Amino acid sequence: MTERRHMELARVVASGARLFEDAKLLVDHSRFAGACRIAILGLEEIGRAILETWDAVEQLPQPTVRRTAQEHRQAAVGSALLAAFAIKEFGVPVGDVSDQLIREVGPVFQHSREARFLRSIGFGMLEKTMQVGLHRDPSDGEPDARLHSREDVEHIFEMAKRVLDSFLDSEAMLTALAIYNTTLKSCTSFSN
């Protein structure tokens, strides 16, 4: 990895850390909806750091379906969570990832706390609510109005910790990369 890439990666990681610190400050002041939004942005920054690290190791494949940068970051976070889950629950060896494995692990993962929560927060909700603003609580009709508890925000923090733990574990990251690549090549999604 070049010096420039190291500096960019450090900047992305620092940005994610700052977002989580800001979310924690909001939690401390019982501003849970804003804290959820900021923490989700932090998760997406972790996804960005994962993608930059993977891309430094090997060029990532072109997806068969065009995706936004945000969707790629979300897929990286989802791949890291799925890899950590698969290793923990199934003892999946590195590099042994296929469409068949994703089809087998996917339904079990879908019933996990992480997958249920990712679905409940509508991981891409920020693109729908940015015009609403990060600094006020949403009304009942807005997509993330149900995210008002300390528990919700703390669960995002727990997921971020699991993703960061995976980020520091080379086996988990190789498995996550294999899941990500398999998903991109086959258009398999975590919700299928």
C-alpha beads as a LAMMPS data file, in Angstrom:
LAMMPS data file: protein, C-alpha beads

192 atoms
191 bonds

1 atom types
1 bond types

-500.0 500.0 xlo xhi
-500.0 500.0 ylo yhi
-500.0 500.0 zlo zhi

Masses

1 110.0

Atoms # bond

1 1 1 0.000 0.000 0.000
2 1 1 1.397 3.373 -0.963
3 1 1 1.995 6.207 1.491
4 1 1 -0.842 8.146 -0.122
5 1 1 -3.249 5.223 0.366
6 1 1 -2.136 4.854 3.994
7 1 1 -2.874 8.525 4.590
8 1 1 -6.276 8.279 2.906
9 1 1 -7.136 5.175 4.907
10 1 1 -6.083 6.903 8.141
11 1 1 -8.285 9.855 7.212
12 1 1 -11.300 7.598 6.570
13 1 1 -10.778 5.707 9.844
14 1 1 -10.432 9.003 11.737
15 1 1 -13.628 10.270 10.099
16 1 1 -15.494 7.120 11.179
17 1 1 -14.150 7.411 14.727
18 1 1 -15.208 11.054 14.868
19 1 1 -18.726 10.127 13.708
20 1 1 -19.018 7.507 16.453
21 1 1 -17.770 10.036 19.028
22 1 1 -20.399 12.509 17.809
23 1 1 -23.084 9.827 18.004
24 1 1 -22.001 9.031 21.564
25 1 1 -22.348 12.716 22.495
26 1 1 -25.866 12.707 21.078
27 1 1 -26.717 9.553 23.063
28 1 1 -25.416 11.227 26.223
29 1 1 -27.958 13.990 25.575
30 1 1 -30.812 11.555 24.739
31 1 1 -30.859 12.548 21.061
32 1 1 -31.271 8.985 19.815
33 1 1 -32.640 9.541 16.297
34 1 1 -29.745 11.857 15.403
35 1 1 -27.300 9.488 17.099
36 1 1 -28.591 6.606 14.948
37 1 1 -28.108 8.607 11.775
38 1 1 -24.578 9.657 12.710
39 1 1 -23.637 6.113 13.837
40 1 1 -24.889 4.708 10.514
41 1 1 -22.669 7.210 8.714
42 1 1 -19.825 5.874 10.895
43 1 1 -20.635 2.315 9.778
44 1 1 -20.521 3.462 6.169
45 1 1 -17.093 5.038 6.767
46 1 1 -15.903 1.668 8.100
47 1 1 -17.230 0.146 4.863
48 1 1 -15.239 2.701 2.906
49 1 1 -12.062 1.817 4.814
50 1 1 -12.669 -1.886 4.159
51 1 1 -13.138 -1.269 0.425
52 1 1 -9.985 0.853 0.213
53 1 1 -7.992 -1.836 2.026
54 1 1 -9.321 -4.587 -0.235
55 1 1 -8.702 -2.521 -3.354
56 1 1 -5.087 -1.978 -2.255
57 1 1 -4.617 -5.761 -2.042
58 1 1 -6.353 -6.692 -5.283
59 1 1 -8.496 -4.870 -7.788
60 1 1 -12.120 -5.442 -6.870
61 1 1 -14.270 -7.008 -9.595
62 1 1 -16.778 -4.941 -11.500
63 1 1 -20.309 -5.712 -10.310
64 1 1 -22.752 -7.228 -12.779
65 1 1 -25.317 -4.652 -11.618
66 1 1 -24.335 -0.999 -11.267
67 1 1 -24.272 0.087 -7.602
68 1 1 -23.691 3.407 -5.874
69 1 1 -20.604 3.996 -3.736
70 1 1 -22.884 3.960 -0.698
71 1 1 -24.245 0.536 -1.690
72 1 1 -20.677 -0.780 -2.067
73 1 1 -19.790 0.501 1.421
74 1 1 -22.927 -1.098 2.830
75 1 1 -22.103 -4.367 1.061
76 1 1 -18.584 -4.289 2.543
77 1 1 -20.012 -3.857 6.064
78 1 1 -22.583 -6.586 5.398
79 1 1 -19.852 -8.887 4.058
80 1 1 -17.730 -8.290 7.162
81 1 1 -20.687 -9.022 9.444
82 1 1 -21.596 -12.125 7.441
83 1 1 -17.972 -13.326 7.493
84 1 1 -17.707 -12.869 11.269
85 1 1 -21.019 -14.683 11.687
86 1 1 -20.060 -17.519 9.301
87 1 1 -16.678 -18.059 10.966
88 1 1 -18.242 -18.025 14.432
89 1 1 -21.231 -20.248 13.592
90 1 1 -19.867 -22.510 10.847
91 1 1 -16.073 -22.299 11.090
92 1 1 -15.860 -21.330 7.406
93 1 1 -12.278 -21.511 6.137
94 1 1 -10.798 -18.603 4.223
95 1 1 -11.445 -18.673 0.502
96 1 1 -14.108 -21.359 0.747
97 1 1 -16.970 -19.034 -0.223
98 1 1 -19.422 -19.849 -2.963
99 1 1 -22.962 -19.004 -3.984
100 1 1 -23.970 -22.280 -2.311
101 1 1 -22.371 -21.266 0.996
102 1 1 -24.033 -17.838 0.867
103 1 1 -27.378 -19.566 0.198
104 1 1 -26.806 -21.834 3.217
105 1 1 -25.428 -19.231 5.628
106 1 1 -27.627 -16.386 4.381
107 1 1 -30.952 -17.629 5.786
108 1 1 -29.360 -18.372 9.162
109 1 1 -27.710 -14.942 9.126
110 1 1 -31.066 -13.338 8.246
111 1 1 -32.374 -14.500 11.628
112 1 1 -29.370 -13.084 13.464
113 1 1 -29.674 -9.918 15.506
114 1 1 -27.333 -8.056 13.139
115 1 1 -29.312 -8.870 10.004
116 1 1 -32.643 -8.042 11.633
117 1 1 -31.277 -4.746 12.827
118 1 1 -29.706 -3.864 9.467
119 1 1 -33.115 -4.449 7.886
120 1 1 -34.955 -2.500 10.582
121 1 1 -32.774 0.583 10.240
122 1 1 -33.007 0.492 6.462
123 1 1 -29.223 0.723 6.150
124 1 1 -29.646 3.087 3.205
125 1 1 -32.134 5.287 5.022
126 1 1 -29.804 8.271 5.076
127 1 1 -30.180 8.947 1.371
128 1 1 -33.947 9.251 1.978
129 1 1 -33.688 11.463 5.052
130 1 1 -30.728 13.765 4.446
131 1 1 -33.057 16.551 3.392
132 1 1 -34.771 16.195 6.784
133 1 1 -31.516 17.015 8.514
134 1 1 -29.396 15.186 11.058
135 1 1 -30.103 17.581 13.894
136 1 1 -33.772 17.138 14.605
137 1 1 -35.928 14.205 15.570
138 1 1 -37.988 12.750 12.718
139 1 1 -41.773 12.835 12.702
140 1 1 -43.756 9.598 12.888
141 1 1 -44.160 9.457 9.093
142 1 1 -40.451 9.558 8.307
143 1 1 -38.493 6.342 7.539
144 1 1 -36.398 6.295 10.712
145 1 1 -38.917 7.654 13.223
146 1 1 -38.868 4.315 15.081
147 1 1 -35.168 4.695 16.004
148 1 1 -35.431 6.482 19.286
149 1 1 -33.907 4.248 21.912
150 1 1 -30.520 4.135 23.533
151 1 1 -30.583 0.387 22.839
152 1 1 -30.852 0.986 19.074
153 1 1 -27.806 3.238 19.027
154 1 1 -25.814 0.964 21.315
155 1 1 -26.573 -1.953 19.012
156 1 1 -25.139 0.020 16.075
157 1 1 -22.036 0.597 18.221
158 1 1 -21.853 -3.178 18.922
159 1 1 -22.116 -3.970 15.196
160 1 1 -19.419 -1.410 14.450
161 1 1 -17.172 -3.078 17.024
162 1 1 -17.747 -6.489 15.393
163 1 1 -16.976 -5.049 11.957
164 1 1 -13.838 -3.343 13.298
165 1 1 -12.766 -6.585 15.012
166 1 1 -13.222 -8.333 11.663
167 1 1 -11.281 -5.539 9.961
168 1 1 -8.321 -6.342 12.229
169 1 1 -8.627 -10.118 11.678
170 1 1 -6.982 -11.145 8.400
171 1 1 -8.944 -14.427 8.184
172 1 1 -12.251 -12.623 8.649
173 1 1 -11.297 -9.969 6.075
174 1 1 -10.260 -12.580 3.512
175 1 1 -13.563 -14.361 4.063
176 1 1 -15.464 -11.053 3.870
177 1 1 -13.641 -10.183 0.638
178 1 1 -14.549 -13.573 -0.837
179 1 1 -18.191 -13.002 0.163
180 1 1 -18.141 -9.495 -1.297
181 1 1 -16.572 -10.686 -4.578
182 1 1 -18.976 -13.626 -4.866
183 1 1 -21.896 -11.321 -4.200
184 1 1 -20.762 -8.781 -6.810
185 1 1 -20.158 -11.407 -9.472
186 1 1 -23.428 -13.233 -8.955
187 1 1 -25.787 -10.457 -7.848
188 1 1 -26.565 -12.572 -4.784
189 1 1 -27.874 -10.356 -2.045
190 1 1 -27.925 -10.873 1.694
191 1 1 -31.692 -10.605 1.694
192 1 1 -32.286 -13.526 -0.682

Bonds

1 1 1 2
2 1 2 3
3 1 3 4
4 1 4 5
5 1 5 6
6 1 6 7
7 1 7 8
8 1 8 9
9 1 9 10
10 1 10 11
11 1 11 12
12 1 12 13
13 1 13 14
14 1 14 15
15 1 15 16
16 1 16 17
17 1 17 18
18 1 18 19
19 1 19 20
20 1 20 21
21 1 21 22
22 1 22 23
23 1 23 24
24 1 24 25
25 1 25 26
26 1 26 27
27 1 27 28
28 1 28 29
29 1 29 30
30 1 30 31
31 1 31 32
32 1 32 33
33 1 33 34
34 1 34 35
35 1 35 36
36 1 36 37
37 1 37 38
38 1 38 39
39 1 39 40
40 1 40 41
41 1 41 42
42 1 42 43
43 1 43 44
44 1 44 45
45 1 45 46
46 1 46 47
47 1 47 48
48 1 48 49
49 1 49 50
50 1 50 51
51 1 51 52
52 1 52 53
53 1 53 54
54 1 54 55
55 1 55 56
56 1 56 57
57 1 57 58
58 1 58 59
59 1 59 60
60 1 60 61
61 1 61 62
62 1 62 63
63 1 63 64
64 1 64 65
65 1 65 66
66 1 66 67
67 1 67 68
68 1 68 69
69 1 69 70
70 1 70 71
71 1 71 72
72 1 72 73
73 1 73 74
74 1 74 75
75 1 75 76
76 1 76 77
77 1 77 78
78 1 78 79
79 1 79 80
80 1 80 81
81 1 81 82
82 1 82 83
83 1 83 84
84 1 84 85
85 1 85 86
86 1 86 87
87 1 87 88
88 1 88 89
89 1 89 90
90 1 90 91
91 1 91 92
92 1 92 93
93 1 93 94
94 1 94 95
95 1 95 96
96 1 96 97
97 1 97 98
98 1 98 99
99 1 99 100
100 1 100 101
101 1 101 102
102 1 102 103
103 1 103 104
104 1 104 105
105 1 105 106
106 1 106 107
107 1 107 108
108 1 108 109
109 1 109 110
110 1 110 111
111 1 111 112
112 1 112 113
113 1 113 114
114 1 114 115
115 1 115 116
116 1 116 117
117 1 117 118
118 1 118 119
119 1 119 120
120 1 120 121
121 1 121 122
122 1 122 123
123 1 123 124
124 1 124 125
125 1 125 126
126 1 126 127
127 1 127 128
128 1 128 129
129 1 129 130
130 1 130 131
131 1 131 132
132 1 132 133
133 1 133 134
134 1 134 135
135 1 135 136
136 1 136 137
137 1 137 138
138 1 138 139
139 1 139 140
140 1 140 141
141 1 141 142
142 1 142 143
143 1 143 144
144 1 144 145
145 1 145 146
146 1 146 147
147 1 147 148
148 1 148 149
149 1 149 150
150 1 150 151
151 1 151 152
152 1 152 153
153 1 153 154
154 1 154 155
155 1 155 156
156 1 156 157
157 1 157 158
158 1 158 159
159 1 159 160
160 1 160 161
161 1 161 162
162 1 162 163
163 1 163 164
164 1 164 165
165 1 165 166
166 1 166 167
167 1 167 168
168 1 168 169
169 1 169 170
170 1 170 171
171 1 171 172
172 1 172 173
173 1 173 174
174 1 174 175
175 1 175 176
176 1 176 177
177 1 177 178
178 1 178 179
179 1 179 180
180 1 180 181
181 1 181 182
182 1 182 183
183 1 183 184
184 1 184 185
185 1 185 186
186 1 186 187
187 1 187 188
188 1 188 189
189 1 189 190
190 1 190 191
191 1 191 192
